[in-house]
Amino acid sequence: MPNAKVLSEKQAIVAALAERLNSASAGVFVDYKGITVDEDTKLRTELRQNDVEYSVVKNTLTRFALKDAGLEAMSDLLNGTTSLATSTADPIVPIRMIHDMSEKMAKDNKFIVKGAFLEGKVLSDAEIAEIAQLQNKDALYSKVLGTMLAPITGLAVCLNLSLIHISEPTRLDVI
């Protein structure tokens, strides 16, 4: 039986990890085996720039945290080397970035996506691939806004042209 100090430290880690999972809009579990230090450093830098928290996690402690977070269906994924990427801001970014890295390394059978969750829902492999193809949240908002503004802009252009046409004299007016 572990001593009280070690047990309390592990309970604190589980509580922090459960809080991270609960507050995350999305997260991805990865088998990072085979990734080089240079590749890992580059990935961590890119993730950090996009407000994604990435860290290696212990499987046993993560199982307890998943149970506390209501994601215990993902416990089966926790074997071998495991890392976790989560985001509280844009839910698409961690899935897309990790999936892209996994696709690049697929031929070497390293850095494999184990599973992901989005807004508390466990995603299938097909859903992960589909979400990875989406643009980030800001780009999607821009597209929606552009679609909403297109008819208004078209109407404004037409009205402006008609006002210009009315204010300019035509050849018939001169005769």
Salt bridges, closest charged atoms under 4 A:
GLU39 OE1 - LYS110 NZ 3.87
ASP40 OD2 - ARG44 NE 2.86
GLU53 OE2 - ARG20 NE 3.75
GLU103 OE2 - HIS99 NE2 3.46
GLU127 OE2 - LYS121 NZ 2.91
